[in-house]
């Protein structure tokens, strides 16, 4: 009972902090969005040149360092890795392709719903169906093989890298890009954003919060622990949005979103399925990377590269809707995810 109370409080705090970040300058319904913020970082360091989405987001840095600090304090930091790294890299690119088709990660999906965006309901439906498909393959023996213990320094590298990114943000050298308009130019102050990330990172590390894990665990084990955190974020972000006058109920004219139901569904279907195979949603991958899991570091790098690919090749959707290139990419990604799911399942291995 105490654990469930903790996850509900955590979800409530994340929902409220997310809306506060919007009030303080972040884009609407985007207090936190792992996919969008990693996309902005990819632009900030020059991996893509979409001028409206370039900024080193301190929230991401805070998430990693918050998880790192708490894991180290509680002696839960452990450097491990080596579990099918290239497969994880490809799956992470696929997750980003799906997320940028929907225009948001699973966390933003529920924050969008808390802000009144009913298109998020279609995304949630696709997300749950994708998780169901992923769970089907888990039950058929899917796994990416074991990981191995590594030197502590290996696990320290990613928190060190994030610290370096924060220094670059503060120094703002000419080779770092900053949006002058659009979502990349909308942000809370650096120190408030970092503090929000640190708090949410620590809370997520303590509770093991995961948008994918909540639905997966409910299906596999009838365990609603993580799902309660998921629901708490929706409820408290809804209350906070109402309080600030941000709530806008409907499908149309929602901020940084489109209302094409089919592609919202398929985008989050892909995110749900591939995230189950990876063992966690984009938020969870960031938290694990702060705990020393280098497999999750590979996943985060894959998400960043995926964001760059999406904007360099015109795959990302926009408020006017999905692109043809993006639709083709989602279709190809579904086929690739099916192949990865089948090849790495024990039913396939036994036949070989």
C-alpha positions as CSV (number, residue, x, y, z in Angstrom):
1,X,0.0,0.0,0.0
2,X,2.9,2.4,0.8
3,X,4.5,1.7,-2.6
4,X,1.2,2.5,-4.4
5,X,0.8,5.7,-2.5
6,X,4.4,6.6,-3.4
7,X,3.8,6.0,-7.2
8,X,0.6,8.0,-7.1
9,X,2.3,11.0,-5.4
10,X,5.2,10.7,-7.9
11,X,2.7,10.8,-10.8
12,X,0.9,13.7,-9.2
13,X,4.1,15.7,-8.8
14,X,5.3,15.0,-12.4
15,X,1.9,16.1,-13.7
16,X,2.0,19.3,-11.8
17,X,5.7,20.0,-12.6
18,X,5.0,19.5,-16.3
19,X,2.2,22.0,-16.3
20,X,4.3,24.5,-14.3
21,X,7.0,24.2,-16.9
22,X,4.5,25.2,-19.6
23,X,3.4,28.1,-17.5
24,X,7.1,29.1,-17.2
25,X,7.8,29.0,-20.9
26,X,7.8,25.4,-22.3
27,X,5.6,24.7,-25.3
28,X,1.9,23.9,-24.6
29,X,1.2,20.4,-23.4
30,X,5.0,19.8,-23.4
31,X,6.2,20.3,-19.9
32,X,8.1,17.0,-20.6
33,X,8.4,15.1,-23.8
34,X,11.4,12.8,-24.1
35,X,11.1,12.4,-27.8
36,X,10.7,16.1,-28.5
37,X,13.4,17.2,-26.1
38,X,15.9,14.7,-27.6
39,X,15.0,15.9,-31.0
40,X,15.7,19.5,-29.9
41,X,19.1,18.3,-28.5
42,X,19.9,16.6,-31.8
43,X,19.2,20.0,-33.5
44,X,21.1,21.9,-30.9
45,X,24.3,19.9,-31.6
46,X,23.8,20.2,-35.4
47,X,22.6,16.7,-36.2
48,X,19.7,18.2,-38.1
49,X,19.0,21.7,-39.3
50,X,15.3,22.1,-38.7
51,X,15.6,25.6,-37.3
52,X,12.5,25.6,-35.1
53,X,13.5,22.6,-33.0
54,X,17.1,23.3,-31.8
55,X,17.9,23.6,-28.1
56,X,19.8,21.7,-25.5
57,X,17.0,20.8,-23.1
58,X,18.1,21.0,-19.5
59,X,15.2,18.7,-18.5
60,X,16.9,15.8,-20.2
61,X,20.2,16.5,-18.5
62,X,18.4,16.7,-15.2
63,X,16.6,13.4,-15.7
64,X,19.9,11.6,-16.2
65,X,21.7,13.3,-13.4
66,X,18.8,13.0,-11.0
67,X,18.7,9.3,-11.6
68,X,22.4,9.0,-11.3
69,X,22.6,10.9,-8.0
70,X,19.8,9.0,-6.3
71,X,21.0,5.6,-7.7
72,X,24.6,6.4,-6.4
73,X,23.3,7.5,-3.0
74,X,21.2,4.3,-2.6
75,X,24.0,2.0,-3.9
76,X,21.8,1.1,-6.9
77,X,24.3,2.3,-9.5
78,X,25.7,-0.6,-11.5
79,X,27.5,-0.5,-14.8
80,X,26.1,-3.2,-17.1
81,X,25.7,-3.6,-20.9
82,X,26.4,-5.7,-24.0
83,X,22.8,-7.0,-24.7
84,X,22.3,-6.9,-28.4
85,X,23.5,-3.2,-28.7
86,X,22.9,-2.7,-32.5
87,X,19.4,-4.2,-32.3
88,X,18.6,-1.8,-29.5
89,X,20.0,1.0,-31.5
90,X,17.7,0.2,-34.5
91,X,14.7,-0.3,-32.3
92,X,15.3,3.1,-30.7
93,X,15.4,4.7,-34.1
94,X,12.1,3.0,-34.8
95,X,10.6,4.3,-31.5
96,X,11.5,7.8,-32.5
97,X,10.0,7.4,-35.9
98,X,6.7,6.4,-34.3
99,X,6.9,9.2,-31.7
100,X,7.5,11.9,-34.2
101,X,4.6,10.6,-36.3
102,X,2.4,11.1,-33.2
103,X,4.3,14.2,-32.2
104,X,5.2,13.0,-28.7
105,X,6.5,10.3,-26.5
106,X,4.3,8.2,-24.1
107,X,4.8,10.8,-21.4
108,X,3.7,13.7,-23.6
109,X,0.8,11.5,-24.9
110,X,-0.8,11.5,-21.4
111,X,0.1,15.1,-20.8
112,X,-1.7,16.0,-24.0
113,X,-4.7,14.1,-22.7
114,X,-4.5,16.0,-19.4
115,X,-4.6,19.2,-21.4
116,X,-7.7,18.2,-23.2
117,X,-6.2,16.9,-26.5
118,X,-8.6,14.0,-27.4
119,X,-6.3,12.9,-30.2
120,X,-4.2,11.4,-27.4
121,X,-6.9,8.9,-26.8
122,X,-6.3,7.5,-30.3
123,X,-2.6,7.5,-29.5
124,X,-3.2,5.6,-26.2
125,X,-5.3,3.0,-28.1
126,X,-2.4,2.4,-30.5
127,X,0.1,2.4,-27.7
128,X,-1.8,-0.3,-25.8
129,X,-2.3,-2.4,-28.9
130,X,1.4,-2.1,-29.6
131,X,2.2,-3.2,-26.1
132,X,-0.1,-6.2,-26.5
133,X,1.8,-7.3,-29.6
134,X,5.1,-6.8,-27.8
135,X,3.8,-8.9,-24.9
136,X,2.8,-11.6,-27.3
137,X,6.4,-11.9,-28.4
138,X,7.6,-11.8,-24.8
139,X,5.4,-14.8,-24.2
140,X,6.9,-16.5,-27.2
141,X,10.4,-16.1,-25.6
142,X,11.6,-12.8,-27.1
143,X,14.8,-11.6,-25.5
144,X,17.9,-9.6,-26.4
145,X,20.2,-11.9,-24.4
146,X,21.8,-11.1,-21.1
147,X,24.0,-8.1,-20.3
148,X,27.3,-8.1,-18.5
149,X,28.9,-6.2,-15.6
150,X,31.3,-3.5,-16.7
151,X,33.7,-1.1,-15.1
152,X,32.1,1.7,-13.1
153,X,33.7,4.3,-15.4
154,X,31.8,2.9,-18.3
155,X,28.6,3.8,-16.5
156,X,29.9,7.2,-15.4
157,X,30.5,8.3,-19.0
158,X,26.9,9.2,-19.9
159,X,26.3,11.3,-16.8
160,X,29.7,13.0,-17.5
161,X,28.5,13.6,-21.1
162,X,25.3,15.2,-19.9
163,X,27.3,17.4,-17.6
164,X,29.3,18.5,-20.6
165,X,26.2,19.2,-22.6
166,X,25.0,21.5,-19.7
167,X,28.3,23.4,-19.8
168,X,27.9,23.9,-23.5
169,X,24.3,25.2,-22.9
170,X,25.6,27.7,-20.4
171,X,28.5,28.8,-22.6
172,X,26.5,28.9,-25.8
173,X,29.4,28.6,-28.3
174,X,28.8,29.4,-32.0
175,X,28.7,25.7,-33.0
176,X,25.6,25.1,-30.8
177,X,22.3,26.0,-32.4
178,X,19.4,27.7,-30.7
179,X,15.9,28.2,-32.3
180,X,14.8,31.7,-32.6
181,X,11.1,30.7,-33.2
182,X,8.9,27.6,-32.9
183,X,8.9,25.0,-30.2
184,X,12.7,25.1,-29.7
185,X,12.6,28.7,-28.8
186,X,9.9,28.1,-26.1
187,X,11.4,27.0,-22.8
188,X,11.5,27.8,-19.1
189,X,14.7,29.2,-17.7
190,X,17.8,27.0,-17.7
191,X,18.0,26.5,-14.0
192,X,14.3,25.9,-13.5
193,X,14.3,23.3,-16.3
194,X,17.4,21.6,-14.8
195,X,15.8,21.5,-11.3
196,X,12.6,20.1,-12.7
197,X,14.6,17.4,-14.5
198,X,16.5,16.5,-11.4
199,X,13.4,16.1,-9.3
200,X,11.5,14.1,-11.9
201,X,14.7,12.0,-12.6
202,X,15.1,11.2,-8.9
203,X,11.3,10.4,-8.5
204,X,11.3,8.2,-11.6
205,X,14.4,6.3,-10.4
206,X,13.0,5.7,-7.0
207,X,9.6,4.4,-8.3
208,X,10.8,2.7,-11.5
209,X,8.1,4.8,-13.4
210,X,7.6,3.6,-16.9
211,X,4.8,4.4,-19.3
212,X,5.2,1.0,-21.1
213,X,5.8,-1.0,-18.0
214,X,2.5,0.0,-16.4
215,X,0.4,-1.5,-19.2
216,X,2.8,-4.5,-19.7
217,X,2.8,-5.4,-16.0
218,X,-1.0,-5.2,-15.9
219,X,-1.3,-7.6,-18.9
220,X,1.4,-10.0,-17.8
221,X,1.1,-10.0,-14.0
222,X,-2.2,-8.2,-13.2
223,X,0.1,-5.7,-11.3
224,X,-1.3,-2.1,-11.4
225,X,1.6,-0.5,-9.5
226,X,3.2,1.4,-12.5
227,X,-0.2,1.9,-14.1
228,X,-1.3,4.0,-11.1
229,X,1.6,6.4,-11.8
230,X,0.5,6.7,-15.4
231,X,-3.1,7.5,-14.3
232,X,-2.0,9.9,-11.6
233,X,0.0,12.0,-14.2
234,X,-3.2,12.4,-16.2
235,X,-5.4,13.4,-13.3
236,X,-3.0,15.9,-11.8
237,X,-2.0,17.4,-15.1
238,X,-5.7,17.8,-15.9
239,X,-6.3,19.6,-12.5
240,X,-3.2,21.8,-13.1
241,X,-4.2,22.7,-16.6
242,X,-7.7,23.7,-15.4
243,X,-6.2,25.8,-12.7
244,X,-3.9,27.7,-15.1
245,X,-6.6,28.0,-17.8
246,X,-4.6,25.8,-20.2
247,X,-7.3,23.1,-20.6
248,X,-8.6,22.9,-24.2
249,X,-11.0,20.0,-24.9
250,X,-11.2,18.7,-28.5
251,X,-9.5,17.0,-31.4
252,X,-8.7,20.1,-33.5
253,X,-6.4,23.1,-33.0
254,X,-4.4,21.4,-30.3
255,X,-0.8,22.7,-29.8
256,X,2.0,20.9,-31.7
257,X,-0.3,18.0,-32.6
258,X,-2.3,16.8,-35.6
259,X,-5.7,15.1,-35.7
260,X,-5.0,12.3,-38.3
261,X,-6.4,9.4,-36.3
262,X,-4.9,6.6,-38.3
263,X,-1.3,7.9,-38.1
264,X,-1.6,8.9,-34.5
265,X,-2.7,5.3,-33.8
266,X,0.1,3.7,-35.9
267,X,2.8,6.0,-34.6
268,X,2.1,5.1,-30.9
269,X,1.4,1.5,-31.9
270,X,5.0,1.4,-33.1
271,X,6.3,3.2,-30.0
272,X,4.5,0.7,-27.7
273,X,5.6,-2.4,-29.5
274,X,9.3,-1.4,-29.9
275,X,9.5,-0.1,-26.4
276,X,8.3,-3.4,-25.0
277,X,11.1,-5.1,-26.9
278,X,13.6,-2.5,-25.5
279,X,12.4,-3.1,-21.9
280,X,11.0,0.4,-21.3
281,X,9.7,3.7,-22.6
282,X,12.0,6.6,-23.6
283,X,11.7,8.0,-20.1
284,X,12.7,4.7,-18.6
285,X,15.7,4.4,-20.9
286,X,17.0,7.8,-19.7
287,X,16.6,6.8,-16.1
288,X,18.4,3.5,-16.6
289,X,21.2,5.3,-18.4
290,X,21.7,7.3,-15.3
291,X,21.9,4.1,-13.3
292,X,24.8,2.8,-15.3
293,X,23.0,0.7,-17.9
294,X,24.9,1.2,-21.1
295,X,22.3,-0.7,-23.1
296,X,19.9,2.1,-22.3
297,X,22.6,4.6,-23.2
298,X,22.7,3.0,-26.7
299,X,18.9,3.3,-26.8
300,X,19.1,7.0,-25.9
301,X,21.7,7.6,-28.6
302,X,19.5,5.7,-31.0
303,X,16.6,8.0,-30.2
304,X,18.8,11.1,-30.9
305,X,20.0,9.6,-34.2
306,X,16.3,8.7,-35.0
307,X,15.3,12.3,-34.4
308,X,18.0,13.5,-36.8
309,X,16.9,11.0,-39.4
310,X,13.3,12.1,-39.1
311,X,14.1,15.7,-39.7
312,X,16.8,15.2,-42.3
313,X,14.5,13.0,-44.4
314,X,11.2,14.6,-43.8
315,X,9.7,11.8,-41.7
316,X,8.4,13.9,-38.8
317,X,4.8,14.9,-38.8
318,X,3.7,18.5,-38.2
319,X,0.5,20.2,-36.9
320,X,-0.7,20.0,-40.5
321,X,-0.4,16.2,-40.5
322,X,2.0,13.4,-41.4
323,X,4.2,13.4,-44.5
324,X,4.2,10.8,-47.2
325,X,7.9,10.0,-46.2
326,X,6.8,9.5,-42.6
327,X,4.0,7.2,-43.5
328,X,6.3,5.0,-45.6
329,X,8.9,5.0,-42.8
330,X,6.3,3.9,-40.2
331,X,5.2,1.0,-42.5
332,X,8.8,-0.1,-43.1
333,X,9.5,0.2,-39.3
334,X,6.6,-2.1,-38.5
335,X,8.0,-4.7,-40.8
336,X,11.5,-4.4,-39.3
337,X,10.1,-4.6,-35.8
338,X,8.2,-7.8,-36.8
339,X,11.4,-9.3,-38.1
340,X,13.3,-8.4,-35.0
341,X,10.5,-9.8,-32.8
342,X,10.4,-13.1,-34.7
343,X,14.2,-13.6,-35.0
344,X,14.8,-13.0,-31.3
345,X,12.0,-15.2,-30.1
346,X,12.7,-18.7,-28.8
347,X,10.1,-20.2,-31.1
348,X,12.2,-19.1,-34.0
349,X,15.5,-20.2,-32.4
350,X,14.1,-23.7,-31.8
351,X,13.2,-24.1,-35.4
352,X,16.7,-23.1,-36.4
